[in-house]
Amino acid sequence: MDKNWLSAFDPFIFDMDGLLVNSEDVYLLGRKRALDCKRSILDAFQDPALYEKLDAEREAFIYDSLENGDLRKDGNP
């Protein structure tokens, strides 16, 4: 096997355990805000399914934007 086979790949790091970046606190705060938003939507529109529909639409938009190259880490389209 060629010793340089790794040179064909770009390196990347998965930080699944939070050792490099403590993302768990951010996700927790995000979920708390989402819960507050869900309560507000329920109070305003009395539609329990509306929040889930809006959340699914948001997720689809983000993934479509990533796929189309409209959303990038550096903020430039």
VOFIKOL-925034 format. One line per 2 residues: for each residue x, y, z of C-alpha. Coordinates in Angstrom, 2 decimals. Layout:
BEGIN
X Y Z | ... .
% end
This chain:
BEGIN
0.00 0.00 0.00 | 1.25 3.48 -0.85 .
2.40 5.39 2.24 | 0.94 8.65 0.90 .
-2.64 7.46 0.59 | -3.70 9.87 3.35 .
-2.56 12.88 1.31 | -5.65 12.43 -0.86 .
-7.91 13.32 2.06 | -8.57 16.58 3.88 .
-8.21 16.24 7.65 | -11.18 16.85 9.91 .
-11.90 16.47 13.60 | -15.03 15.10 15.22 .
-15.51 16.45 18.71 | -18.27 14.15 19.87 .
-17.28 14.17 23.53 | -16.91 17.93 24.01 .
-13.19 17.91 24.77 | -12.25 20.54 22.19 .
-15.45 22.57 22.10 | -18.08 22.64 24.81 .
-21.12 22.61 22.55 | -23.39 20.91 25.06 .
-24.06 24.16 26.97 | -24.97 25.95 23.74 .
-27.33 23.16 22.69 | -28.95 23.18 26.14 .
-29.53 26.95 25.96 | -30.85 26.58 22.42 .
-33.31 23.89 23.48 | -34.51 26.02 26.42 .
-35.11 28.96 24.08 | -36.89 26.68 21.63 .
-39.16 25.46 24.42 | -40.00 29.07 25.34 .
-40.70 29.75 21.65 | -42.91 26.66 21.46 .
-44.96 27.89 24.45 | -45.33 31.33 22.85 .
-46.50 29.85 19.55 | -48.98 27.60 21.34 .
-50.31 30.54 23.37 | -50.65 32.74 20.27 .
-51.99 30.24 17.74 | -53.45 27.36 19.82 .
-51.94 24.87 17.34 | -49.77 22.24 19.08 .
-48.35 21.00 15.75 | -47.34 24.44 14.44 .
-43.99 24.56 16.26 | -42.96 21.17 14.88 .
-43.96 22.28 11.37 | -41.92 25.48 11.71 .
-38.94 23.60 13.16 | -39.02 21.06 10.30 .
-39.17 23.90 7.77 | -36.18 25.60 9.43 .
-34.15 22.37 9.38 | -34.99 21.78 5.71 .
-33.95 25.34 4.86 | -30.60 24.95 6.65 .
-29.81 21.63 4.96 | -30.86 22.98 1.56 .
-28.66 26.03 2.10 | -25.70 23.83 3.01 .
-26.30 21.61 -0.01 | -26.58 24.58 -2.38 .
-23.48 26.28 -0.97 | -25.48 29.24 0.34 .
-24.44 28.65 3.95 | -20.76 28.52 4.77 .
-18.70 28.66 7.90 | -16.93 31.86 6.85 .
-20.22 33.66 6.23 | -19.45 34.36 2.56 .
-21.89 32.97 -0.01 .
% end
